[in-house]
């Protein structure tokens, strides 16, 4: 069935034009018959997307500048487009039984063949761009799946990209991010399924819990001073062998980091650092039991500015990005590289009159 929904003059029309499921949770109810609603333009006033509909965004980005509420069970299909939240917010709260899904227009498993091409196309990584959260406050994604995103957008390949003038307020809980396009030739920062970087630095403001990443390249990039909750997982719960090609928590630092205590305590995948991080004397990094930190290049490393501001647990390991024996094949090249001494700079203590480098059984393949 095809109908037309008109909204107030401040918001361009949402063309109502007709849902199934992919990573199926046994508890989940899959929508069957759906109306198709074609969406474009700017959402300038409070808008609700209702269950029983599949919302199609085809080739033209949608800008959310007010409040968009997405009900449990809603399917959103995109092609060559993104949803940009600029000054507005999205409230997308699904349930375990009725998840909200953002996926490719070619994905016939949700609400059927909405691009009307039969079996001519199947969903692929990069079929659509991203969810772009630019300066949003109080956006919520719960029980949401984000699939087949990561199309090149200005050199960025992300399913979710966070941006804004400062720390961004949002909640991601019990979400699944999968099948994101990865470009191994892109810069260290720009190709990852979830792009948080410096805009995601306070876990009480940017809440990120119980989420799952699989079949991506780099799953997530965060501010080095953000404590990522260990409830987040890096494999498909229905198929634990399905992981990410560059499985790791990628860290980024640009500024700040004062008076902060951060815990690097996820043990499922390594942390990855591509820079030389000097930890300010007012801050503390706790590298927990069983945690692995890998360093991506010869100039990367860690520096203490005070005796106890980098606490390395005896079972934690600092090592090379090429070290597959610890934390798996994080650089995704199989057996094409192997670690050697000097792959990274090391752990330096800079608080004494004679700075020195630490060595030991938990510090591997560093220069010193």
C-alpha positions as CSV (number, residue, x, y, z in Angstrom):
1,X,0.0,0.0,0.0
2,X,1.2,3.5,-0.8
3,X,-0.1,6.6,0.7
4,X,1.2,10.1,1.3
5,X,1.7,11.7,4.8
6,X,1.9,15.5,4.9
7,X,3.4,17.3,7.9
8,X,3.4,21.0,8.8
9,X,4.9,23.5,6.4
10,X,8.1,23.8,8.4
11,X,9.0,20.2,7.5
12,X,9.2,19.0,4.0
13,X,6.9,16.1,3.1
14,X,7.7,12.6,4.1
15,X,6.5,10.6,1.1
16,X,4.7,7.6,2.3
17,X,5.4,5.1,-0.1
18,X,5.9,-0.3,2.3
19,X,9.5,-5.2,6.7
20,X,12.0,-9.0,7.9
21,X,15.2,-9.4,9.9
22,X,18.9,-10.2,9.6
23,X,20.9,-10.8,12.8
24,X,18.0,-12.6,14.3
25,X,17.7,-12.8,18.1
26,X,15.4,-15.7,19.1
27,X,13.4,-13.3,21.3
28,X,12.8,-10.9,18.5
29,X,9.5,-10.3,16.6
30,X,10.0,-9.6,12.9
31,X,7.7,-7.1,11.2
32,X,5.8,-8.6,8.3
33,X,3.6,-6.3,6.3
34,X,4.8,-2.7,6.1
35,X,3.7,0.6,4.5
36,X,6.6,2.3,2.7
37,X,7.3,5.9,3.6
38,X,9.8,7.8,1.5
39,X,11.6,10.4,3.5
40,X,13.7,13.4,2.4
41,X,14.5,17.0,3.4
42,X,14.7,18.5,6.9
43,X,12.7,17.5,10.0
44,X,12.1,20.8,11.7
45,X,9.4,19.9,14.1
46,X,8.6,16.9,16.5
47,X,8.0,13.9,14.3
48,X,7.2,10.2,15.1
49,X,8.0,7.2,13.0
50,X,5.5,4.5,13.8
51,X,5.8,0.7,13.8
52,X,4.3,-1.1,10.8
53,X,6.1,1.3,8.4
54,X,9.4,1.0,6.6
55,X,11.0,4.5,6.1
56,X,13.0,4.8,2.9
57,X,15.8,7.4,2.4
58,X,17.0,7.1,-1.2
59,X,19.9,9.3,-2.4
60,X,19.1,12.4,-0.4
61,X,20.3,13.0,3.1
62,X,17.7,13.7,5.9
63,X,18.5,16.4,8.4
64,X,17.0,16.2,11.9
65,X,16.8,19.6,13.5
66,X,14.0,18.8,16.0
67,X,13.0,15.7,17.9
68,X,12.6,12.5,15.8
69,X,11.0,9.7,17.8
70,X,11.3,6.2,16.4
71,X,9.0,3.5,17.8
72,X,9.9,-0.1,18.5
73,X,9.9,-2.3,15.4
74,X,10.5,0.5,12.9
75,X,12.6,-0.3,9.9
76,X,14.6,2.4,8.1
77,X,16.2,1.6,4.8
78,X,18.8,3.8,3.1
79,X,20.6,4.0,-0.2
80,X,23.5,6.5,-0.9
81,X,22.3,8.7,2.0
82,X,22.7,9.6,5.6
83,X,20.7,10.9,8.6
84,X,22.3,14.0,10.0
85,X,21.3,15.1,13.5
86,X,22.2,18.8,13.6
87,X,21.0,20.5,16.7
88,X,18.1,18.1,17.1
89,X,17.9,14.6,18.5
90,X,16.7,11.1,17.8
91,X,14.8,9.1,20.4
92,X,15.0,5.5,19.1
93,X,14.1,3.1,21.9
94,X,13.4,-0.4,20.7
95,X,13.0,-3.6,22.7
96,X,14.6,-7.1,22.6
97,X,11.5,-8.3,20.9
98,X,11.0,-5.3,18.6
99,X,14.4,-3.9,17.6
100,X,14.7,-0.8,15.4
101,X,16.7,-1.4,12.3
102,X,18.7,0.9,10.0
103,X,19.8,-1.1,6.9
104,X,20.3,-1.1,3.2
105,X,17.5,-0.5,0.7
106,X,18.6,-3.7,-0.9
107,X,18.0,-5.7,2.3
108,X,14.9,-7.7,1.5
109,X,14.9,-9.5,4.8
110,X,13.3,-6.5,6.4
111,X,9.8,-5.6,5.0
112,X,10.5,-7.3,1.7
113,X,11.6,-6.0,-1.7
114,X,11.3,-2.3,-1.2
115,X,13.5,-1.4,-4.2
116,X,11.3,-3.6,-6.4
117,X,14.2,-5.4,-8.2
118,X,13.4,-8.9,-7.1
119,X,16.6,-10.8,-6.4
120,X,18.8,-8.5,-8.6
121,X,20.5,-6.9,-5.6
122,X,21.6,-7.9,-2.2
123,X,22.7,-5.7,0.7
124,X,26.4,-4.8,0.8
125,X,28.8,-2.9,3.0
126,X,28.7,0.8,2.2
127,X,25.2,0.8,0.6
128,X,24.5,4.0,2.7
129,X,26.6,6.5,4.5
130,X,26.1,7.1,8.2
131,X,24.2,8.3,11.2
132,X,25.9,11.7,11.8
133,X,25.4,13.1,15.3
134,X,26.6,16.7,15.2
135,X,26.3,18.6,18.5
136,X,23.3,16.5,19.5
137,X,22.1,16.4,23.1
138,X,20.1,13.5,24.7
139,X,19.9,11.4,21.6
140,X,19.0,7.8,22.6
141,X,19.6,4.6,20.6
142,X,18.4,1.4,22.5
143,X,18.0,-2.0,20.9
144,X,18.9,-0.6,17.5
145,X,20.7,-2.4,14.6
146,X,22.9,-0.3,12.2
147,X,23.8,-2.5,9.2
148,X,25.6,-2.0,5.8
149,X,26.7,1.6,6.3
150,X,30.1,3.2,5.9
151,X,29.9,4.6,2.3
152,X,32.5,7.2,1.7
153,X,31.5,10.6,2.9
154,X,34.2,13.1,2.5
155,X,36.9,10.6,3.2
156,X,35.1,9.1,6.2
157,X,33.8,5.5,6.4
158,X,31.6,5.2,9.4
159,X,28.2,3.7,10.5
160,X,28.0,6.3,13.3
161,X,30.0,9.6,13.3
162,X,30.1,11.8,16.4
163,X,30.9,15.5,16.0
164,X,30.3,18.8,17.8
165,X,31.9,21.6,19.7
166,X,32.5,19.6,22.9
167,X,31.5,16.4,24.6
168,X,28.3,15.1,23.0
169,X,25.4,13.9,25.1
170,X,23.9,10.5,23.9
171,X,23.0,7.0,24.9
172,X,23.8,3.8,22.9
173,X,22.7,0.7,24.7
174,X,22.1,-2.8,23.4
175,X,22.8,-1.8,19.8
176,X,24.4,-3.8,17.1
177,X,26.7,-2.3,14.5
178,X,27.6,-4.7,11.7
179,X,28.7,-5.0,8.0
180,X,30.3,-1.5,7.9
181,X,32.5,-0.7,4.9
182,X,36.2,-0.5,5.8
183,X,38.9,1.3,3.7
184,X,42.3,0.1,4.8
185,X,43.9,2.9,2.8
186,X,42.0,5.6,4.7
187,X,43.7,7.6,7.5
188,X,43.9,6.1,11.0
189,X,41.1,8.3,12.2
190,X,38.5,8.1,9.4
191,X,37.6,4.4,8.8
192,X,35.9,2.8,11.7
193,X,32.3,1.7,12.4
194,X,31.8,4.0,15.3
195,X,33.7,7.3,15.3
196,X,33.7,8.9,18.7
197,X,37.2,10.4,19.0
198,X,37.6,13.6,21.1
199,X,33.9,14.3,21.2
200,X,33.3,11.2,23.3
201,X,35.3,11.7,26.6
202,X,32.9,11.4,29.5
203,X,31.0,8.1,30.0
204,X,28.4,9.8,32.3
205,X,27.5,12.1,29.3
206,X,28.3,9.8,26.3
207,X,26.7,6.6,27.6
208,X,27.8,3.5,25.7
209,X,26.8,0.1,27.2
210,X,26.0,-3.5,26.1
211,X,26.7,-2.8,22.4
212,X,27.9,-5.4,19.8
213,X,30.3,-5.0,16.9
214,X,31.0,-7.6,14.2
215,X,31.8,-7.9,10.5
216,X,33.3,-4.4,10.5
217,X,36.9,-3.3,9.9
218,X,38.0,-1.2,12.9
219,X,35.0,-1.4,15.2
220,X,35.3,1.8,17.3
221,X,37.5,4.8,17.9
222,X,37.4,6.7,21.2
223,X,39.1,9.4,23.1
224,X,42.0,7.9,25.0
225,X,40.5,9.2,28.2
226,X,37.1,7.6,27.8
227,X,36.5,4.5,29.9
228,X,34.7,2.0,27.6
229,X,32.3,-0.2,29.6
230,X,33.4,-3.9,29.4
231,X,29.8,-4.8,28.6
232,X,30.4,-3.9,25.0
233,X,31.3,-6.9,22.9
234,X,33.2,-7.4,19.6
235,X,31.7,-10.6,18.1
236,X,28.3,-11.7,16.9
237,X,26.4,-13.2,19.9
238,X,24.6,-15.6,17.5
239,X,27.9,-16.6,15.9
240,X,30.9,-15.9,18.1
241,X,33.4,-16.7,15.3
242,X,32.1,-13.7,13.4
243,X,34.3,-10.8,14.6
244,X,35.9,-7.7,13.0
245,X,38.9,-7.8,10.7
246,X,40.8,-5.2,12.8
247,X,39.4,-6.1,16.1
248,X,40.4,-3.5,18.7
249,X,39.5,-0.4,20.6
250,X,41.3,2.4,18.7
251,X,42.3,5.3,20.8
252,X,42.6,9.0,19.8
253,X,44.0,12.0,21.7
254,X,44.0,15.6,20.6
255,X,43.7,17.8,23.7
256,X,42.6,17.9,27.4
257,X,43.1,14.8,29.6
258,X,43.6,16.8,32.8
259,X,42.3,15.6,36.2
260,X,40.9,12.4,34.6
261,X,41.1,8.8,35.7
262,X,40.5,6.3,32.8
263,X,40.4,2.5,32.9
264,X,41.6,0.5,30.0
265,X,40.1,-2.8,31.2
266,X,38.4,-4.5,28.2
267,X,40.0,-7.9,27.7
268,X,38.1,-9.2,24.7
269,X,40.1,-7.1,22.2
270,X,43.3,-5.0,22.5
271,X,43.5,-1.2,22.8
272,X,45.4,0.4,19.9
273,X,47.3,3.6,20.1
274,X,48.9,5.4,17.1
275,X,50.6,8.2,18.9
276,X,52.9,9.1,21.8
277,X,50.6,9.8,24.7
278,X,52.1,11.9,27.5
279,X,49.8,11.4,30.5
280,X,49.5,14.6,32.5
281,X,50.5,14.4,36.2
282,X,46.9,15.2,37.3
283,X,45.5,12.2,35.4
284,X,45.7,8.4,35.7
285,X,45.5,5.6,33.2
286,X,44.8,2.2,34.8
287,X,45.7,-0.7,32.4
288,X,43.8,-3.5,34.0
289,X,44.2,-7.2,34.5
290,X,44.6,-9.1,31.2
291,X,44.3,-5.9,29.1
292,X,46.5,-5.6,26.0
293,X,47.6,-2.3,24.5
294,X,49.1,-2.4,21.0
295,X,51.1,0.4,19.4
296,X,50.8,1.0,15.7
297,X,54.1,2.7,14.8
298,X,57.6,3.2,15.9
299,X,57.0,6.7,17.3
300,X,54.0,5.6,19.4
301,X,54.2,5.0,23.2
302,X,53.3,6.1,26.7
303,X,54.9,8.6,29.1
304,X,54.3,8.9,32.8
305,X,54.5,12.5,34.2
306,X,54.1,11.3,37.8
307,X,55.1,8.0,39.4
308,X,51.6,6.5,39.6
309,X,49.8,8.0,36.7
310,X,50.1,5.0,34.5
311,X,49.3,1.8,36.5
312,X,50.1,-1.3,34.6
313,X,48.7,-4.5,36.0
314,X,51.2,-7.4,36.2
315,X,49.1,-9.4,33.7
316,X,48.6,-6.5,31.3
317,X,50.7,-6.4,28.1
318,X,52.1,-3.5,26.0
319,X,53.1,-4.7,22.6
320,X,53.3,-4.2,18.8
321,X,50.3,-3.8,16.5
322,X,51.8,-6.7,14.5
323,X,51.9,-9.1,17.5
324,X,49.2,-11.7,16.7
325,X,50.2,-13.9,19.6
326,X,48.7,-11.4,22.0
327,X,45.1,-10.2,21.3
328,X,44.9,-11.8,17.8
329,X,45.4,-10.4,14.3
330,X,44.5,-6.8,15.1
331,X,46.1,-5.3,12.0
332,X,44.0,-7.7,9.8
333,X,46.8,-8.9,7.6
334,X,47.0,-12.6,8.5
335,X,50.6,-13.8,8.7
336,X,51.9,-11.1,6.3
337,X,53.7,-9.2,9.2
338,X,55.4,-10.2,12.4
339,X,56.5,-8.1,15.4
340,X,60.1,-6.9,15.8
341,X,62.0,-4.9,18.4
342,X,61.5,-1.2,17.7
343,X,57.9,-1.5,16.4
344,X,57.0,1.1,19.1
345,X,58.7,3.5,21.4
346,X,58.0,2.1,24.8
347,X,56.9,3.2,28.3
348,X,58.8,6.3,29.5
349,X,59.0,7.8,33.0
350,X,59.6,11.5,32.8
351,X,59.1,12.6,36.4
352,X,62.7,12.0,37.6
353,X,65.8,14.0,36.9
354,X,67.0,11.2,34.6
355,X,64.1,10.0,32.5
356,X,64.2,6.4,31.7
357,X,62.4,3.7,29.8
358,X,60.7,0.8,31.5
359,X,61.3,-2.7,30.3
360,X,60.0,-6.1,31.5
361,X,58.1,-9.2,30.5
362,X,54.9,-7.3,29.9
363,X,56.5,-4.7,27.6
364,X,57.2,-6.4,24.2
365,X,58.8,-5.2,20.9
366,X,59.6,-1.7,22.0
367,X,62.7,0.3,21.2
368,X,64.2,0.1,24.6
